Amino acid sequence: MIEQSRLQRLNDEPECEGDYILYWMQQSQREAFNPALETAVACANRLGLPVLVGFGLMDSYPEANARHYTFMLEGLRDVETALSRRGIAFVVRRGSPDEVAVKLARRATLVVCDRGYLRHQKAWRRNVANNAGRRVLQVEGDVVVPVERASGKTELAARTLRPKILQQRKDFLHPLGRTPVRVKAGSLRVPESLDLSDISALLGRLPIDHGVGPVRRFKGGTEEAHERLSSFIRGALGNYAEGRREPAQEQVSFLSAYLHFGQISPVEIALAVSNAKTGDTDRAAYLEELIVRRELAMNFVEHQPDYDSYTCLPDWARNTLKMHRADRRQHIYSESQLAAGRTHDRYWNAAMCEMRVTGYLHNHMRMYWGKKILEWTPSAEEAFRTALSLNNRYLLCGRDPNSYANVAWCLGLHDRPWPERAIFGKVRSMTAAGLKRKIDIDAYMQRIAELTQAEAGEEVNSS
Ligand SMILES: Cc1cc2nc3c(=O)[nH]c(=O)nc-3n(C[C@H](O)[C@H](O)[C@H](O)COP(=O)(O)OP(=O)(O)OC[C@H]3O[C@@H](n4cnc5c(N)ncnc54)[C@H](O)[C@@H]3O)c2cc1C
């Protein structure tokens, strides 16, 4: 079932004569549980046409590097296999996503697209709506509660969004089956597609940033996402509420990168967790993160045009940081020193190492990591820029609404004033002593050493 409030017409163009229904895939990079794809199939069945799914692979995707591209292409290979089983054509073409979509739209009766919340994703959809010359229908499939339904304004914090989400979420937690495809794409003449069978060869031809490479710890794609979800439900979910705080225990789902690339549906995850035979507390704790916290980030980027600038912070946070602008910083590090994990703090270095070497960082250590960047850079503005840049460069789930909201959280967004202290002012701070008290930091250090060895034999800087 696809709820009406997930659908939005993006222009007033009519349906035209055409050879196929085009699903321009951009955000929801999956065949399974994809309401945009199922909408395209339903339209195609109504008109007796096949479906063509088109994807634009651009060289200069904002802030993306070989690590992100590898993960994404692994996911697209899964999409290709799954679509071909259903008789749906799939074309990946080099070019800006919107331009590829507009070209493919020329032979389409109508265009269906998915929804993204970042600035460039919105601009692409505007361009397609203005230039496709046929109806463009957007289907919002990467949140549980559609963003406008959840709230029409910027929410102050999780506490203000939570009641709105909790009241509505059951209206959006429905399974989504596969609609049988009436007209197969077998004989459809389709434009040539990029060969996804050899990803490293394809990557080698792309003029992208090869400075940050793929990781062994995470393989992209819906199949892998499903395996991770099943193993999470069988295991770590059982103690999620408590265990998620302890980085070395890894009692988390590791699904953020799969969600970021749309390789798994948050509704599918939420249903699986809701139906799991586990205690209420653990299920509720997970759904809080997956729905309330994640969709708070969507709310933030949707309503805050400067979500990636320092000016996005609340007034109280900017004022207090300004008051403490001249406070003496005991340590100052450049972005490259930070990226290399060359600070005096071996816990922080280990966190940076997890991120740089494996493309992931546990939430507890992310908070510590971001707070310390504020303490060790010459100004809060620079801290914001540096944290965002490192976050987006190394994390597989970087460049996400969650990236912007959470880096800003380190500087006061969605939080409240705390007792005042140097540099941070009233922004919440974190200390190494606090880490030692609250988590088993030695076990974390050991785990990072193992993970590093498993990746590339790189040593953790523990000096
Ligand atoms: C400084 C900082 C930077 C961060 N950068 C990113 C980022 O670039 N991309 C990203 O997706 N998340 C980011 N987060 C949020 C969070 O740390 C990650 O989503 C989470 O650790 C991912 O691991 P997981 O999938 O195993 O999480 P789980 O604990 O298994 O949670 C399941 C899902 O819930 C959502 N979630 C969990 N914690 C949060 C949270 N605090 N806020 C919002 N959503 C949450 C995520 O989608 C996650 O995949 C950041 C947090 C901080 C403090």
Ligand as a Chemical Component Dictionary entry (heavy atoms), coordinates in Angstrom:
data_LIG
# 
_chem_comp.id                   LIG 
_chem_comp.type                 NON-POLYMER 
_chem_comp.pdbx_formal_charge   0 
_chem_comp.three_letter_code    LIG 
# 
loop_
_chem_comp_atom.comp_id 
_chem_comp_atom.atom_id 
_chem_comp_atom.alt_atom_id 
_chem_comp_atom.type_symbol 
_chem_comp_atom.charge 
_chem_comp_atom.model_Cartn_x 
_chem_comp_atom.model_Cartn_y 
_chem_comp_atom.model_Cartn_z 
_chem_comp_atom.pdbx_ordinal 
LIG C1  C1  C 0 28.937 14.238 15.151 1  
LIG C2  C2  C 0 27.956 13.261 14.574 2  
LIG C3  C3  C 0 27.956 13.022 13.205 3  
LIG C4  C4  C 0 27.026 12.135 12.648 4  
LIG N1  N1  N 0 27.045 11.953 11.290 5  
LIG C5  C5  C 0 26.123 11.158 10.709 6  
LIG C6  C6  C 0 26.116 10.961 9.301  7  
LIG O1  O1  O 0 26.941 11.529 8.580  8  
LIG N2  N2  N 0 25.154 10.161 8.764  9  
LIG C7  C7  C 0 24.249 9.498  9.553  10 
LIG O2  O2  O 0 23.401 8.774  9.021  11 
LIG N3  N3  N 0 24.233 9.673  10.891 12 
LIG C8  C8  C 0 25.142 10.464 11.496 13 
LIG N4  N4  N 0 25.142 10.603 12.859 14 
LIG C9  C9  C 0 24.070 9.980  13.648 15 
LIG C10 C10 C 0 24.394 8.569  14.231 16 
LIG O3  O3  O 0 25.603 8.613  14.904 17 
LIG C11 C11 C 0 24.452 7.495  13.134 18 
LIG O4  O4  O 0 23.295 7.532  12.347 19 
LIG C12 C12 C 0 24.570 6.096  13.740 20 
LIG O5  O5  O 0 25.646 6.028  14.626 21 
LIG C13 C13 C 0 24.734 5.105  12.611 22 
LIG O6  O6  O 0 24.998 3.830  13.089 23 
LIG P1  P1  P 0 23.903 2.677  13.040 24 
LIG O7  O7  O 0 23.229 2.613  11.733 25 
LIG O8  O8  O 0 24.605 1.430  13.503 26 
LIG O9  O9  O 0 22.901 3.199  14.131 27 
LIG P2  P2  P 0 21.758 2.483  14.985 28 
LIG O10 O10 O 0 22.024 2.778  16.427 29 
LIG O11 O11 O 0 21.605 1.068  14.605 30 
LIG O12 O12 O 0 20.467 3.332  14.582 31 
LIG C14 C14 C 0 19.612 2.975  13.486 32 
LIG C15 C15 C 0 19.411 4.172  12.593 33 
LIG O13 O13 O 0 18.807 5.237  13.331 34 
LIG C16 C16 C 0 19.323 6.494  12.883 35 
LIG N5  N5  N 0 20.069 7.131  13.972 36 
LIG C17 C17 C 0 20.784 6.562  14.964 37 
LIG N6  N6  N 0 21.300 7.493  15.792 38 
LIG C18 C18 C 0 20.913 8.686  15.296 39 
LIG C19 C19 C 0 21.122 10.040 15.679 40 
LIG N7  N7  N 0 21.840 10.367 16.744 41 
LIG N8  N8  N 0 20.572 11.012 14.917 42 
LIG C20 C20 C 0 19.850 10.716 13.836 43 
LIG N9  N9  N 0 19.612 9.456  13.410 44 
LIG C21 C21 C 0 20.136 8.458  14.131 45 
LIG C22 C22 C 0 20.295 6.179  11.750 46 
LIG O14 O14 O 0 19.620 6.288  10.520 47 
LIG C23 C23 C 0 20.705 4.740  12.054 48 
LIG O15 O15 O 0 21.152 4.039  10.917 49 
LIG C24 C24 C 0 26.081 11.470 13.463 50 
LIG C25 C25 C 0 26.107 11.711 14.843 51 
LIG C26 C26 C 0 27.017 12.590 15.395 52 
LIG C27 C27 C 0 26.988 12.840 16.871 53 
# 
loop_
_chem_comp_bond.comp_id 
_chem_comp_bond.atom_id_1 
_chem_comp_bond.atom_id_2 
_chem_comp_bond.value_order 
_chem_comp_bond.pdbx_ordinal 
LIG C1  C2  SING 1  
LIG C2  C3  SING 2  
LIG C2  C26 DOUB 3  
LIG C3  C4  DOUB 4  
LIG C4  N1  SING 5  
LIG C4  C24 SING 6  
LIG N1  C5  DOUB 7  
LIG C5  C6  SING 8  
LIG C5  C8  SING 9  
LIG C6  O1  DOUB 10 
LIG C6  N2  SING 11 
LIG N2  C7  SING 12 
LIG C7  O2  DOUB 13 
LIG C7  N3  SING 14 
LIG N3  C8  DOUB 15 
LIG C8  N4  SING 16 
LIG N4  C9  SING 17 
LIG N4  C24 SING 18 
LIG C9  C10 SING 19 
LIG C10 O3  SING 20 
LIG C10 C11 SING 21 
LIG C11 O4  SING 22 
LIG C11 C12 SING 23 
LIG C12 O5  SING 24 
LIG C12 C13 SING 25 
LIG C13 O6  SING 26 
LIG O6  P1  SING 27 
LIG P1  O7  DOUB 28 
LIG P1  O8  SING 29 
LIG P1  O9  SING 30 
LIG O9  P2  SING 31 
LIG P2  O10 DOUB 32 
LIG P2  O11 SING 33 
LIG P2  O12 SING 34 
LIG O12 C14 SING 35 
LIG C14 C15 SING 36 
LIG C15 O13 SING 37 
LIG C15 C23 SING 38 
LIG O13 C16 SING 39 
LIG C16 N5  SING 40 
LIG C16 C22 SING 41 
LIG N5  C17 SING 42 
LIG N5  C21 SING 43 
LIG C17 N6  DOUB 44 
LIG N6  C18 SING 45 
LIG C18 C19 SING 46 
LIG C18 C21 DOUB 47 
LIG C19 N7  SING 48 
LIG C19 N8  DOUB 49 
LIG N8  C20 SING 50 
LIG C20 N9  DOUB 51 
LIG N9  C21 SING 52 
LIG C22 O14 SING 53 
LIG C22 C23 SING 54 
LIG C23 O15 SING 55 
LIG C24 C25 DOUB 56 
LIG C25 C26 SING 57 
LIG C26 C27 SING 58 
# 
